[in-house]
Amino acid sequence: MGKITLEQAAAWCGGQIDPKYKNVEFLGASNDTRKIQEGQLFVALKGARDGHEFVQAALKKKASAILCNHCDGDYPAIVVEDTRIALGRIAQAERKRIGMKVIGITGSVGKSTTKEMTAAVLETTFVTGKTPVNHNNDIGMPMAILAMPEDTQVAVLEMGMNHFREMAYLSSIAQPDIAVIINIGTMHIEHLGSQEGILQAKLEILEGMRSDGSVILNGDDRLLWKVRQMRRPCTCFGIMNPEVNVLAEDVEMKAGAMEFKVRAGEQTIDINLPVEGHHFVPDALAAITVGLQMGVTPEKIRQSLSNFQNMSGRQEMMKTDRYSIIKDCYNAGPESMDAALQVLGNQEGRKIAVLGEMLELGVNAQAEHYRIGRIAAEKADYLLALGPNSSKMVEGAITGGMINSKAQAFEEQGELVKSLKRLAQPGDVILFKGSRGMHMELALEEFLKEEK
């Protein structure tokens, strides 16, 4: 990451500084005093608590300076009207200064996995940076840019949103050279009204793009296929649509891996992807399409994906002395919940689905939880559901053929864990999945305490 002086940062964001501190430098930024590192800029944001309450704690941790809207002492600071907007402006200017190529990745499901696969492909050829976990919003993404090393050639940025104009803001900061939209699902439909609304919100990624930038779309997604004809170059990938530019064929799941052939013009690449589930194939296709556009050789693409390891908590396959665990606790929507249940259904042994509520579904919530319950009845032997709509999930499971005693709804996580401990037997395969706000990873931790 490059060192930035307060004078430089203040000029970028329109802030005020005490001239005696103009040459103070910082490396990266943080808004969390629990995680801040020596030499970083502390960003005092107003959220559930006012970040200005933690200024002294940040200085004790040897933060170089403070980004704030008022200064209550004599310390290096940039004073601005809005610290969130100022952070974005500083990150935007740093992105320009470094001059790296930016790959912006968005979609309803699979953004993080696609980001990881794309970075793995590009790392074979370029000095590559990427957004860390949970850094895909208006705070995290700018901080990720400020953490990029000075010699970064390509940055792979995950870009998330749940309201209109949020993606446009992120795009104005990141200014992508390549924008990737992997799908249009139903997550955040509560705020965006419909899938068409979600599409329009995702397409805001185009607003900040470089004038010579290009777009990569999932050609199997009916809404994305409809908008493929645009003023800038557009490449489509897919499995089912033979008209796409980058096509996966002969897709098979073998011994915990996905095997398929990729045809892109005259090129053919044999892929062995060491993750289980057909839903990973479009993510890999997006990464392959980016790699080909960036000039990565087919052999390097093949090798990078054959060694791919997904992030912790995203369909992480775990083995204990007694159980096989599928830890997929990062987030959940109807599409990813369906995909996780498909993976569970392919396992050997007795199968237990431990599913948390899917949030932000608005008027679709009851219908989607009922539908997921019916899928769970097909793929699992038992269902333990948590949250206000858990009864709808159980109702769907019973309608789908699961007998009453095998489907249970819970309002409290502790009660769910107690029931799971009574139910689970050696050799069981247990899936833990739910929206981030349901904290299913805590249910897993509590369940596994008996193993220690």
N, C-alpha and C positions, 0 to 999 in steps of 0.2 A: 504494500500500500504506500502511496506517496505521502510525504509530509506536506501539510498545508499550514500556512501561517494564518494567524488571526486576521491580519490585514487583508490577505487574499480572500479568505472565507467571507469576511464582512463585505468586501466589494461584490462578491458573487450573490449574496443574499440581501444586500441593502441594510446590513446591521451597523450598529455603532460600537466602537471599541475605545478603550483608554489608550492613547498613543504610546504610552510606555510599555504596553503589552503587544504591540503590533507584530513583533518578530517571534512571539511564542508560537510553537508549532504543535500540531496534534497529528496522531496516526489513528484513523478510524474513529467511530463514534458509538455510543451506547446510551440507552435511556434507563438502564437497570444497574443500580449501584451494587447489586449482588454479583453481577457478571462483568462490570466495567474493568478494563485493564489499564495499567499505568500508561500514561501518555495519550489516552483517548479524549475526545470531546464528549462531555456529558450533556445530553439533550434533556432539558427540563420541560417535559410535556405535561399538559393538563388532561388527566384521565379520571379514573376512579379516585385517585389522589393526585394532588398537585406536585409535579416533579420538583418544583422549587423547594419543597420541604427536605429534599435529599441532596441539596447542593453541597452542604458541608461534609456529608458522608462521601460524596464523590471526590471532593478535594482531599479527604483523608486517604482515599484509595489512590491518590496521586493522578487524578484526571488532570490533563494539561490545562483545560479551559472549560467554560460553561457556556452553552447556548441557552439563553433565557430571555424572558420579557421584562425582567427587572433585576437589578443587581443590588444585593444587600450587604456589600462589603467590598474590600479591596482584593480582588483576585482577577485573573485573566478571564474575560467574558466577552461574548458577542451578544449585544442586546437587540432584540428584534420584536416586532409586534406579534408574530405568530411563529412559534418554534417549529411546528410541523412543516409549514410552508418553507421556512428558511432551511430546514434540513434537506428538503427536496431540491431546492435551488442549489445548495452546495453540492449535492450528489450529481445533479445534472451537469454542473460545470466540471466536476471531476471526471465524469464519464467522457466529456469532450476533450479534456486535457490529456487523459491517458490515450484516447484515440482507438480504443478497442472496438472490435466488432461485437454487437450485442444480438443474442438470440433470445427473443421474448416468447415464453411458453405459457399459454393459458388454455382453459377448458374446464368442464364441469367435474370430470373425474380423471385421475391419473396424471395430474400436472407434475407432482413431485417425482414420480417414477420416470416420466418422460424427461424431466430435467436431469435426473441422475444418469439415464441412459445416454442422453445427448452429450452431457459433459464427458462421460466415459469414452464415447466415440471421438470427440474432438481433442481430448487429452493426448491421443496418440500422435497428433500432428501439431498442435498449438499449445502455447501456455494458456491454460484455461482456468477461469474462475467461475464460481456458481453460487447461487443463493443457498445459505444453510437452512436447516429445518425451521419452519415457522416464520421465514423472512420474505413472505410474498405480498405484503400489504404496503400501505403508504408510509409506514415507519420502517419495517424490516427491509424492504427492497432498497431504499436509499442507504441504509446502514450497510447493506451487503455491497453496494457499489463502492462505498468509502473504504471497505475492507479489501478491495481488489489490489493485488500487488501491482507495483509500478509497471512491471513488464508484461502485464496481462494482454494477450492478443485477442482472446475471445471470452466474453462473459455470457453465461447461460443463466437467464433470470426467470424464475417462476413468478407469474403475475396473477394474483387472485383478486376477487372483488365480490361484493354481494349487493351493491347498489349502483344505480346509473351514475355515470361520470367518474366513478372511481378508477376504472380501467384507463380512461382518457388521461387522467392525472398521472398514473403510473407510466403510461406511454410517453408523456411529455418529458418525464425524467429520464427514462431508459433509452428513448429514441432507437427502437430496434432496427437492425439491418435485415433481420429475418423474423417474421412473426409466425408462430405456430399455434393453431387452434385445433385441439385434439378431439373435441366432441362438444355437443350441446345437450346437457342432461336436464335434470330438474332440481339440483341443489340451488338454494337461494330463490326458488320460485316465489316464496312468500313475499320477497321484496321487489321482484322483477315482473311478477304478474303472469307470465306464460313462458313457454320455451322460445317463442319469437322474441319476447323481451330479453331473455337471457342471451340469445343470439346477438341482438343489437348491442347489448352491454359488452359482450366479448369483442365485437367488431370495433369497439372504441380503441382497441390496441393499434389499429391502423392510423389513428389520428396523429400520433407523435413520430411515426416511422420516418426514416430517412427517405429522401425523394427517390433514390434508386433502390429502395428496399424491396424484398419479395415476401410472398405469403405462402405458407404450407398449411393445407387443410386435410382433414379426414374425409375422403371421398365416399366413405360408407355412411356418413352422417347425412341424412336427407336435407337438413337445413343448411349445412355447410356446402353441400354439393350445389344447392340452388344459387349460392352467392359466389361461386368460383370465378365467374367472369367479371373481373374487375379491372381497373385501370393499370394496376401494377402486376408484374409477373406472379403467377399462381401455380403451384404444383400440388397435386393431390395424391395421397397414398390410400391404400385400402386392401381389403381381403375379398370382399364380395362383389365389388364393382369393377368389372373388367376394363372400364374406360380410364381408370386412374393411371398416373404416370409411374408410380412405384407400387407394385402389386406383390402381395404375399400369396404363395401357392403351396399346396401339399402340406397344410398345417396339421401337425400331429403332436400329441402330448406323449412323451416317452420318458419313463423313469425320472419324474420330477423336473423335466425340461420341456421346452417347446421347440420343436424342429420345423423349419419351413424354408422354402426358397423365395428369394426376392428377385423380381425381374424389374429392371429399370432401363428402358431402352434396350441397348444391346448387351447390357451387363446382367449377370446372374450371380447372386451371392447365396451360399448355403449358410443358414443361421442355426446355431444350437444355443438357445437362451436358457440358462439354468434357473428358471423360475417356473412355477406351475400355474397354469390358467390361461385360457384363450384371450382374456382381456388384456394380457401383457403384450400381445402381438401388435396392436395398433400403436402402443407406446414405442415399441422398438422400431416400427416402420417410420414413425415421425423422426426418431433419432437418426435412422439410416438416411432418410431424405435430407435432413440437415447436413449430415456428413458428406453425402455425395455433392450437394451444392457447394460445400466449403472445400471440396477437393480432396477429402480423405479417401484413401485407396480402399477398394472393396475388401482386400485382405486385412487391413487394419480395422475396418468396421467389423468384420467377422470375428477377429481375435478379441476385440474389446468387449463385444457382447457375449462371447463365450465365457468371459471371466466376470460377468456382471454380478454385483451384489447389491441388493436393494437396501434402502435405509431401514434402520431399526423401527419396528412397529408397523411396517407396511407388508402385510402378508409374510411375516417372519415365521419360518418354520422352526419350532423349538422342540427338543426332546428332553424329557425328564426321565427319572427311573421308572415312572409309572405311566406317564401320558405322552401323547403327541399333541402339541399346542400350535394352533395357527393364531399368531398375534397380529391382528389387523386393526389396531386401536386408534390410528391417527385421525380418521374422520370417516363419515359414512353418508351416503345418499342412496337412493333406490338402485342406481346402476351398479355402484361398487358393492352394495350389500348382496345383490343378485350374483355378481361375479364371485364374491367370497364364498357364498353358499355352493356355487358350482364346484369350486375347488374342494370344499369340505366333502361334497358328495362323491368325489373321485377317490377318497381315501379308503384304506382298508381298516376295518374295525368298527366298533360302535361309535356313533357320531353324535356330539352334543353341540348345538348352536347356542351360544350365549350372546344375545344381541341387545344392544342399547338403542334407545330412541334415535330416530333420524330427525334432525332439527331443521327448521327454516323451510318446511314444506307447505306452510299456509293451509289453504282449503283442501289441498291434496293429501294432507297428513294421514287421515284415517284410511283412505283408500290405498295409499302406498304401503302403510304398515300391514294392512290386511293382505295385500298382494305378496309382500315379502314373507308373511306367515305361511301362505300357501306354498311358496317355493321351499321354505324351510321344511314343510311336511314331506316334500319329495326328496330332499337331500340329507336330512338329519333324522336321527332316531328320537332325539329329545330337543325341546326348545325351552330356554329360559330367557325371558324377555324383561327388559328394565325400562321404566319410564311411563309417563302419562298415557301413551298410546300402546303400551305393551299388551293391553287386553285385546286391542284390535289385531295385533300380530298373532296372539294366541287363537283368537276367533278364526283367523285365516288358516292357521295350521290345522285346527280341528275340522274345518270345512274341507281342507285338503286331504284329510284321512288320518291325521295323527290323533290317537286316542287322548281323551281329556287328561289322564294322569301323566302324560308325557309332555304336555305343554303347560307352562306356568308363567304367570305375569307377576312382576314385583314392582313395588314403588320405591323400595329402599335397596341400595346396593348390598348392604350387609346381610339382609335376608336372602338375597339371591346367592351370595357366596356360601352361606350356610347350607342352602338347599343343594348347591352344586357339590359341595364336599360330601354330602350324604349320598348323592347320586353317582358320582364318578367312580369308575372301576379301572384297575390296571389294564392298559391296552386301549383305552378310549382315545378318540381324537376330538379335541375341543377347540372350537372357533370362538374367539373373543373379538367382537366388532361393534362399533357404535359411533355416533357423532362425537366430536372432540369434547363437547360440553358434558358428555355422559361419563367421561373418565374411566373407560373400560379397562385401561391399563392398571388402575388401582384395584379393580375387581380381580384381575389376573394376579397381581402381586399378593393380595390377601389369600387367594386360593392356593398359591404355591408355597405359602409359609409352612404348610404341613410337610413340604418336601425337604425343608432344611433341617 
